[in-house]
Amino acid sequence: MFSYFIHCVGILIIATRYCFAYVETSSGTGGVPCGNYMCGQDAICTTNKKCACNESGNGNIMCLSSGYYSAFILNDPLLETYDGEHANLAIPCRYGVTEIKTDLLDDANNKSGVCDLHVRAFNAKDKGKFYLHGVDVALSVSFDSGDSFNVSVRKYGTANNGTYTYNINATQGSYNVDGPFKDDRSAFAHNETGLTVVECTIDKENNIAMINITHCGIVVYYRPYDIALRRNQSYIPGLGIAIKKSHDPTFVSNNESLALIPTGLTNAVTMADLPLQVSNTVDILYRAFLSDIVQNNPYPNSWCENATLTFSNKNTTSVKNAFNGCLWMLQTPKFIRCYDSTNNGEKIMELFDTCSNIFVGDVNCTDVQNTISTSGCDHATNSINVLLFMNGTYC
């Protein structure tokens, strides 16, 4: 299903580079037309105008055979775990996605080492919407010969009226998903065998960037969000991770991976295993806030780190009340647009954190109401949630 390192197959054009620092653009028009959108390669358009795959994957980004685990963060952004469960990730933060170990297989499919992969992603804000802004990937390969290979790669960007910009930074010799992400320009191959370990490609016809870790059985897909077309963009933006089951993957349970761990594995973690059991979205956001992820993305938000302090070691009932009373602030686009003009969502995240401390800390509800009233956003958005908060129903 994957087109690795191919420069031209029919109309499919792939720009291939090693994973060093560079900036690339694309303005492709490929894919399968489907209602208002274009489906990904190998996808089909159903009778109800949905992009679908014959076996597995996501028709908006990538289609796969049945021999893969896959997880996605698409559009709003919406998380789809390895089990196909969904949660809204509308936060202006950097967060953990997955951490896995796989077998390194040579060209003859013989095991020749072990691969460790750690993935984090980060969002930004445009007007009243949060969107996936980029992905950080750290890879460590330990060869049976005793050699090792490490690299950390960051891909991020946006699109503007159908022109997609991909920024890539990489640090060779570093296995650190928190970077730093430098401007290294070395070719990433194992010196003894010449085995290509990782390569970055861009499918310019379908406007999607890939980090191909072929011999580890892993591909990471990324498509930027179009800040000009917004709802009218033809290509669904987001992130996809595909892991080949034949590489015997082991999922690391580190309490930060929002894609969780697939059902059927001995250490499976599903939505039903998360502590709050309020809703998929609340349970996933609570997991994200407790993870204490470094906020070193291009638009960092210090209040995302502060959320760890806000929610850690707090009474479960109080935490549930905080989400019930305050989560609307991160889910009401007109209110967000009115209240916060920043790209990193600093102001709205500060408001959410302060509001949460009404329930888990010592903040007075009237102080938050006064802050909203002073902003002029208490009447500007015509939102029922704003009304219910300001009249005291939520607090």
Disulfide bonds with the S-S distance in Angstrom:
Cys19-Cys200 2.08
Cys34-Cys45 2.14
Cys39-Cys51 2.06
Cys53-Cys63 2.15
Cys93-Cys304 2.00
Cys115-Cys216 2.06
Cys326-Cys355 2.01
Cys338-Cys377 2.02
Cys365-Cys395 1.75
